[in-house]
Amino acid sequence: MKPEHLMKEVRVQDAVGLRLGHDLTRIVPGEFKGRAFRKGHTIAEEDIPLLLDIGKEHIYILDVPEGWVHEEDAAIRMARATAGDYIETTEPSEGKVSLKSTILGLAKIDETFVHLANDIEHVVFSTIVNDAVVQPGKALAAARVVPLVVEEATVSRFETTAQQHRYRTNGAPIVAVKPFRRLKAGIVTTGGEVFTGRIDDKFGPVLRDKLAALGSEVAEQRFSPDDTDSIVEHIRYYQASGVDLILVTGGMSVDPDDRTPGAIKKAGADIVSYGTPMLPGSMMLFGYLPGGTPIFGLPGAVIYEPFTSFDVLLPRVCAGERIERSDIVRLGYGGLIK
């Protein structure tokens, strides 16, 4: 049975007292696009002018027989099958249900499942990218079906696919948000020109803002000349003080007098990567100190560019994820930001 065979067409003027079988959309170019009438709305005499204004000379009354599912009910079931932690689902609107974040955190989207879902005929399952920073109320995904009604088998297949995929991934969420931890960071700003006061420090304010945006803060900022032992001393000071994250700024190029990478290694760090396949931010270093404290070596691009490799990895660190070399290697695809 085709969906159109389930609908009865009625002239608007004859529709008073009847219930709509689906949402009706109103579009005012440049001003508004949204739902004018909701599914199930009972048509009243005063509705007729607006219906005609939005180009509806007929409405459709829908009788969904056994074995078929209305678009709204399908979207609700699809959203429930994929919603994980810190996700709320919206009411259906124009056949779509959105999955929204309830917190500030890191979006966790299973890309493999997204492709599996959209391979099911009539299914539309759209998401944002994995590991994006999301605010409360941000939509991470939206679920709907293309026809006004679909066969029950279509929705059941989506639900079964979601259940089986989660089983194969040890219960990993399909759409969820990972909360950020509140970290205290120590900054070591290197460079004789800043240490002596010849130029103003630019890193501190930028890093404070980036950390604050993720719910973290700078515990302290210390300044060092381009001297390996001095930089190591400051790193070890922060280790002893128990900060959660150490950011060493400046001196990341290949110039002989840039000592930051060597100092981080001398401090005992296990270097995950020195060099990141993203532009800007390719000279960034990332590693872990003994005890597991993450440490970044940050190039000058972090000051001048609004988005660099640091902005990709910092949220993951704040969410408590361990960064492996494979994570950094994958940043090259799509990593040409500038």
C-alpha positions, 0 to 999 in steps of 0.5 A: 500500500502506498502512503498516498492511498491512506490520505483523503483529500478535502477542500479547505472550505469543507474541512471545518471540524476535521483533524489534520493528518500532518503538520502544515508549514508556513514560509515567509521569505526572509522572515519565518519558516515553521509550523503553522498547524500541528498534526491533529489540529481541528480545523476551525472556520477562522483557520480557512484564510490562513490555510489559503494564504499558505497555498493550501486549497485542500487538506488531507485527513489520514487514517493509518492502518495497522502495519504502518507508522505516521512520520511523527511516531517514527521520528519519536521512536528513532530518536529514543533508540539513539539518545544517550547521556545528557540528551533530551528529545524534542516534540515532533515538528514538521515530522522531525524530532531533534536530539539536544544537549542538556549540558556544556560538553563534548558531542559523541556521535557514532559516525558508523551508525549514522551511515548504517541508518541512512542506508535504510530506505526512507530514513533521514538521520542527520548529525553534527560532527563528532567531538564538537563542543556543544552548549545546552540546547544545541541540536546534535541530531535530527531524525525523521522519515521521508514519507508521511507514513512508513511501514512498521518494518522500516522503523523496526529495522532502524531500532534493531540496527541501533540496538545491534550496533550498540551491542557490537560497540560494548554499549557505546552511545550513538548520540550523547554528550560527555561533560567537561571536567573543571580543570586547573591549568598551569601556564609556562610562557617562554621567550626572553622578550616576554620574560624581560618585559620588552613585549606584552604577553599575548598568550595568557589572555587567550588561554584564559578565555579558551579554558573558561569557555570549557569550564576550566581555569588558569591556576597560575602563569609563570614566565621563563627565558628561552632556557631549557633548565628554567622551563623544566623547573617551571614544569616540575613546579606545576607537577608538584602543585598538582595542576590538571594540565600544563600549557607551555607557550612559545618557542615551538619552531625549529629555530636553534634558540627555541627550547620548548620541545626539548624542555618538555621532553627533558621534563620526562614527558612521553611525547604523543606527537610533535607536529600536528597535521592541521593548519594552522597549529601544525607545530603543536606538541602534545604529550603526558608527564609521569603520572598522566598530566597532559602537557601541550607545547603551543605555537604562536598560531594559537594567539592569532588564529581563532581555531587551531589544532589546540582547539580540537584537542583541548576539549577532548582533554577537558572531557577526560579522554586520553589522546593517542597518536592515531587521534592526531594522525586523523586530523589531517583529513579536513585539517586544512583550516586556513 
